[in-house]
Amino acid sequence: MNIIQDIYNDYIHSQNEEYKKLYEGYEDWYGASSVGQCYRKQWYRTHDTPEKEMDEGTRRLLRLGTILHRDIEKAIETSGKSIMKMRNEKVEFYLEETITLPDLKVIGHLDIAIVKGEDDVSIYDVKTAQAFAWQKRFGLRKNRDPNPSRNYEMQVSTYALGFADKIGCDTDDIDMFILWYKKDDSIMKTMKVSPDYIQYAINYWIDLNETLEDINSPDEMIPFEEPNVPVQDWECSYCAYTNVCDGKDRLNKIKQQRRGYGTKRKRTNIPRAYKP
């Protein structure tokens, strides 16, 4: 029996329960971080469907991202203002700022915003990645994924929409960034996000709301037959609702058929339905 491990696992579980309280009263809203995801998965999440049990190792792995977020926030709180003062720059920092888009039923928490003026705003979303994922995004061109998921870009764009609403500025005045942190060797990389993703995000949230408004049961959304169920093939392999959805089984059958026929479903950066 590993007492320390059991204590830490229990602590992580309690922290996760505390985090859920941030969304009390918004149970039927969509989380900003879920932008671009499978519509059936969104239905499950907003209808209080129990997720499959997450193993302790996965919980600990996800906790590392939370620890990094907290560390960066503490650094900004303790050193940010003094550093900006030394640079003779007047700025206002926002950390873990709650954003809402009531018309689209979206809620989320923006990691970092730096406001230097009404027309000079920068927002950052912090992401961690292991070596393989880092190589697929930032490695040699021959090793990069030619069609990577762009959900992260749409996520920070969703934050831009909500933050612009909150402080009364235009999204054109917001520069969006993803701050990447490589877990293996602590390399950090800041990636600027194109403003085009703001429209992609808007299109996704509008289409999701309009589609699910007419859905009474998730069984109406048959995986790999209905549009955006899933949005991207790989979602089914990492989904928390494989305990109630047969999407993963259907995916495995499709893969077997592809191997038999020598065909492969083409993947795109942004789901076609969301492109303006």
C-alpha positions as CSV (number, residue, x, y, z in Angstrom):
1,M,0.0,0.0,0.0
2,N,1.4,3.4,-1.1
3,I,0.1,5.8,1.6
4,I,1.6,9.0,0.0
5,Q,0.2,8.0,-3.4
6,D,-3.3,7.4,-2.0
7,I,-3.1,10.7,-0.1
8,Y,-2.2,12.6,-3.3
9,N,-4.9,10.8,-5.4
10,D,-7.5,11.8,-2.8
11,Y,-6.2,15.4,-2.8
12,I,-6.5,15.6,-6.6
13,H,-10.0,14.2,-6.5
14,S,-11.0,16.9,-3.9
15,Q,-9.4,19.7,-6.0
16,N,-11.3,18.5,-9.1
17,E,-14.6,18.6,-7.1
18,E,-13.8,22.1,-6.0
19,Y,-13.1,23.1,-9.6
20,K,-16.6,21.9,-10.6
21,K,-18.1,24.4,-8.3
22,L,-17.0,27.2,-10.7
23,Y,-19.7,25.9,-13.1
24,E,-22.5,25.6,-10.6
25,G,-25.6,27.2,-12.1
26,Y,-24.2,26.7,-15.6
27,E,-24.7,22.9,-15.9
28,D,-26.6,23.2,-19.2
29,W,-24.0,25.6,-20.7
30,Y,-21.1,24.6,-22.9
31,G,-17.5,24.9,-21.7
32,A,-15.3,27.2,-23.8
33,S,-12.6,24.5,-23.8
34,S,-14.9,22.1,-25.6
35,V,-15.2,24.2,-28.8
36,G,-14.8,22.1,-31.9
37,Q,-15.8,18.8,-30.2
38,C,-18.4,16.2,-31.1
39,Y,-22.0,17.3,-30.9
40,R,-23.1,14.1,-29.1
41,K,-20.4,14.6,-26.5
42,Q,-21.7,18.1,-26.0
43,W,-25.2,16.7,-25.5
44,Y,-24.0,14.3,-22.8
45,R,-22.1,16.9,-21.0
46,T,-25.0,19.4,-20.8
47,H,-27.4,16.7,-19.7
48,D,-25.5,15.6,-16.6
49,T,-24.5,12.2,-18.2
50,P,-22.0,10.3,-15.9
51,E,-18.6,10.0,-17.5
52,K,-16.6,6.9,-17.4
53,E,-14.2,6.6,-14.4
54,M,-10.9,8.3,-15.0
55,D,-7.9,6.3,-13.8
56,E,-5.6,7.8,-11.1
57,G,-2.6,8.1,-13.4
58,T,-4.5,10.2,-15.9
59,R,-5.7,12.5,-13.1
60,R,-2.2,13.0,-11.9
61,L,-1.0,13.7,-15.4
62,L,-3.7,16.4,-15.9
63,R,-2.9,17.9,-12.5
64,L,0.6,18.8,-13.9
65,G,-1.1,21.3,-16.3
66,T,-3.1,22.8,-13.4
67,I,0.1,23.2,-11.3
68,L,1.8,25.0,-14.2
69,H,-1.2,27.4,-14.6
70,R,-1.1,28.2,-10.9
71,D,2.7,28.8,-10.9
72,I,2.4,31.2,-13.8
73,E,-0.5,33.0,-12.1
74,K,1.6,33.4,-8.9
75,A,4.5,34.6,-10.9
76,I,2.4,37.3,-12.5
77,E,0.9,38.3,-9.1
78,T,4.2,38.6,-7.4
79,S,6.5,39.8,-10.1
80,G,4.4,41.0,-13.0
81,K,3.6,44.5,-11.8
82,S,7.2,45.2,-10.7
83,I,8.6,44.1,-14.0
84,M,6.2,46.2,-16.0
85,K,6.9,49.2,-13.7
86,M,10.7,48.8,-14.4
87,R,9.8,48.8,-18.1
88,N,7.7,52.0,-17.5
89,E,4.6,50.3,-18.8
90,K,1.2,50.7,-17.2
91,V,-0.8,47.5,-17.5
92,E,-3.6,45.6,-15.9
93,F,-3.5,41.9,-15.5
94,Y,-6.5,39.6,-15.5
95,L,-6.0,36.0,-14.2
96,E,-8.4,33.1,-14.5
97,E,-11.1,35.5,-15.6
98,T,-14.6,34.1,-16.0
99,I,-16.0,34.8,-19.4
100,T,-19.6,34.1,-20.6
101,L,-21.4,34.3,-23.9
102,P,-25.1,34.1,-22.8
103,D,-26.5,34.1,-26.3
104,L,-24.5,31.0,-27.1
105,K,-24.7,29.4,-23.6
106,V,-20.9,29.3,-23.3
107,I,-18.8,29.8,-20.1
108,G,-15.0,29.5,-19.6
109,H,-12.0,30.8,-17.7
110,L,-9.4,32.9,-19.5
111,D,-5.9,32.1,-18.2
112,I,-4.2,35.5,-18.7
113,A,-5.1,38.9,-20.1
114,I,-2.8,41.9,-20.3
115,V,-4.6,45.3,-20.9
116,K,-2.5,48.3,-21.8
117,G,-5.4,50.3,-23.2
118,E,-8.8,49.9,-24.8
119,D,-7.1,49.1,-28.2
120,D,-4.1,47.2,-26.8
121,V,-5.1,43.9,-25.3
122,S,-3.4,40.5,-25.3
123,I,-4.8,37.3,-24.0
124,Y,-3.0,34.0,-23.4
125,D,-4.2,30.4,-23.0
126,V,-1.6,28.1,-21.4
127,K,-1.2,24.6,-22.8
128,T,1.2,21.8,-21.9
129,A,2.4,19.1,-24.4
130,Q,4.6,16.0,-24.3
131,A,7.4,15.4,-26.7
132,F,5.3,13.6,-29.4
133,A,2.6,16.2,-29.5
134,W,5.2,19.0,-29.5
135,Q,7.1,17.4,-32.4
136,K,3.8,17.0,-34.4
137,R,3.2,20.8,-34.0
138,F,6.7,22.4,-33.8
139,G,9.2,19.8,-35.0
140,L,10.8,19.4,-38.4
141,R,8.3,19.9,-41.2
142,K,8.5,16.3,-42.3
143,N,7.4,15.3,-38.8
144,R,4.6,17.7,-38.4
145,D,0.9,16.8,-38.6
146,P,-0.2,18.3,-41.9
147,N,-3.8,18.6,-40.5
148,P,-3.6,19.3,-36.8
149,S,-6.7,20.0,-34.7
150,R,-7.3,23.7,-34.4
151,N,-9.6,23.5,-31.4
152,Y,-7.1,25.3,-29.2
153,E,-7.1,28.3,-31.6
154,M,-10.9,28.4,-31.5
155,Q,-10.8,28.1,-27.7
156,V,-8.7,31.2,-27.2
157,S,-10.9,32.9,-29.8
158,T,-13.9,32.1,-27.7
159,Y,-12.2,33.8,-24.7
160,A,-11.5,36.8,-26.9
161,L,-15.2,37.2,-27.7
162,G,-16.1,37.0,-24.0
163,F,-13.3,39.2,-22.8
164,A,-14.1,41.9,-25.4
165,D,-17.7,41.9,-24.1
166,K,-16.5,42.2,-20.5
167,I,-14.2,45.1,-20.9
168,G,-16.0,46.8,-23.7
169,C,-13.5,46.6,-26.5
170,D,-13.5,45.2,-30.0
171,T,-12.1,41.8,-30.8
172,D,-10.0,43.5,-33.5
173,D,-8.1,45.2,-30.6
174,I,-7.2,41.8,-29.0
175,D,-4.1,39.9,-29.9
176,M,-4.5,36.2,-29.1
177,F,-1.7,33.8,-28.1
178,I,-1.2,30.2,-27.0
179,L,1.6,29.8,-24.5
180,W,3.0,26.3,-25.0
181,Y,5.0,24.5,-22.3
182,K,6.8,21.2,-23.2
183,K,6.6,18.9,-20.2
184,D,9.8,16.9,-21.1
185,D,12.3,19.7,-20.9
186,S,10.4,22.9,-19.9
187,I,10.8,24.6,-23.3
188,M,8.2,27.4,-23.7
189,K,6.9,28.7,-27.0
190,T,4.4,31.5,-27.6
191,M,2.2,31.1,-30.7
192,K,0.1,34.0,-32.1
193,V,-3.4,33.0,-33.2
194,S,-4.9,34.3,-36.4
195,P,-8.1,36.5,-35.9
196,D,-9.8,34.3,-38.5
197,Y,-10.4,31.7,-35.8
198,I,-12.9,34.1,-34.1
199,Q,-15.3,33.6,-36.9
200,Y,-14.7,29.8,-36.9
201,A,-15.5,29.7,-33.2
202,I,-18.7,31.7,-33.7
203,N,-19.8,29.4,-36.5
204,Y,-19.2,26.4,-34.3
205,W,-21.2,27.7,-31.3
206,I,-24.1,28.8,-33.4
207,D,-24.3,25.6,-35.3
208,L,-24.0,23.5,-32.1
209,N,-26.8,25.5,-30.4
210,E,-29.1,25.3,-33.4
211,T,-28.5,21.5,-33.9
212,L,-28.9,20.4,-30.3
213,E,-32.0,22.6,-29.8
214,D,-33.9,20.0,-31.9
215,I,-32.4,16.9,-30.3
216,N,-34.4,15.0,-27.6
217,S,-32.1,12.0,-27.3
218,P,-28.4,11.4,-28.1
219,D,-29.6,8.3,-30.0
220,E,-30.8,10.7,-32.7
221,M,-27.1,11.5,-33.4
222,I,-25.6,8.3,-34.9
223,P,-21.8,8.4,-34.8
224,F,-20.2,8.7,-38.3
225,E,-23.6,9.0,-39.9
226,E,-24.8,12.4,-38.7
227,P,-22.7,15.6,-39.3
228,N,-20.2,16.5,-36.6
229,V,-20.7,13.2,-34.6
230,P,-17.8,13.2,-34.1
231,V,-16.2,16.3,-35.6
232,Q,-12.9,14.5,-36.0
233,D,-12.2,10.7,-35.9
234,W,-9.7,10.7,-33.1
235,E,-12.2,12.1,-30.6
236,C,-13.8,8.7,-30.0
237,S,-10.5,7.2,-28.8
238,Y,-10.2,9.8,-26.0
239,C,-13.9,10.4,-25.2
240,A,-15.1,10.3,-21.6
241,Y,-18.5,8.9,-22.7
242,T,-17.5,5.6,-24.2
243,N,-19.5,4.0,-21.4
244,V,-22.7,5.3,-23.0
245,C,-21.8,5.9,-26.7
246,D,-20.9,3.3,-29.3
247,G,-18.8,5.8,-31.4
248,K,-15.5,4.1,-30.5
249,D,-16.8,0.7,-31.6
250,R,-18.1,2.2,-34.8
251,L,-14.7,3.8,-35.4
252,N,-12.9,0.5,-35.0
253,K,-15.2,-1.1,-37.5
254,I,-14.6,1.7,-40.0
255,K,-10.9,1.4,-39.5
256,Q,-11.1,-2.3,-40.3
257,Q,-13.1,-1.6,-43.4
258,R,-10.6,1.0,-44.5
259,R,-7.8,-1.4,-44.1
260,G,-9.7,-3.9,-46.2
261,Y,-10.5,-1.4,-49.0
262,G,-7.2,0.6,-48.7
263,T,-9.1,3.9,-48.2
264,K,-8.6,6.6,-45.6
265,R,-11.0,9.4,-44.5
266,K,-9.5,12.7,-45.1
267,R,-9.1,15.1,-42.2
268,T,-9.2,18.8,-42.3
269,N,-7.8,21.6,-40.1
270,I,-11.2,23.2,-39.5
271,P,-14.5,21.3,-39.9
272,R,-15.9,22.4,-43.2
273,A,-19.3,23.4,-41.6
274,Y,-17.5,26.1,-39.5
275,K,-15.7,27.8,-42.2
276,P,-17.2,31.2,-43.1
